[in-house]
Amino acid sequence: DHPDLGFPCYRKLSKLEVNDLCQEILRSHGLPIDTSAWQLPTQIRKRSMIVRETSVLDCRLDLINLLEHRLGLSVSRRDQFYVNWDNFDNVDLFPNCEFFQWLHYIWYPSSDDIEIIPQSKAWILSIDHDGFLYIMQHSAKSASA
């Protein structure tokens, strides 16, 4: 589908880096500080708003456009992005937003629940195994726009 693009490079975070990331998320989003990494996805989902009428299963979905224009979020093309697989025991760091073009190869329906977190940690996008999107952000903006 993307013959001119190479799959984006990424780096697997160490356990120490994952722990630091979890602590930063807890602090920056006002989550209970005693939340374990295993519990963190549940806490994120509880505080997230569903992005209505949108699914990752729609192959026409332009995720950057959705984040910037519909949800009014900042997506820096130079930001690094963390992708959590499961319960923050496996987190990859992508050097820029290029990986959004590969989302259909990175996320698998029916098996993956992932979180995408920009370097700023200002928002967290969750994608569940059914393709539904959830957004948690610092402000009280509604994701039902």
C-alpha positions, 0 to 999 in steps of 0.5 A: 500500500505504501511502496515508496515508504519504508516502515518507520524506525522505532525503539523498544523502551527499557523497563526503566524508561517505561516506568518513567513514562508511566509516572509522567502520565500519572502526574500530567493527567492527575491520575492516582499516583499509586496506579500500576503500569498494568492498571494504567490503560484502564485508568486512561480509558475511564477518563477518556471520551469516545471519538464518535462516528470514527473507527480505525477500521475505516481505511480512509481515516486520516488520523492526523487530520482527525486529531488536528482538525476535528479534535483540535489537538496539536500534532507536531510532525517532529514529535516522538510518539510512544505506542503502548501495547497491552499494559505498559509492559511493551512500549515502542518509541517512534521518532516522528508521526510517520508511523500514522501512515502505517497504522493499519500495519501496526494495529490489528483488529480483534487483538490489539488495544493500544495507546498512542502518546505524543512526547508532550503527553498532552493527550493520549489516543486509545484504540481498542480491539474493535477499532473505536478511538478514545481520547484523553487530554488535559483540557475538558474538550469534548471528543464528540465533535 
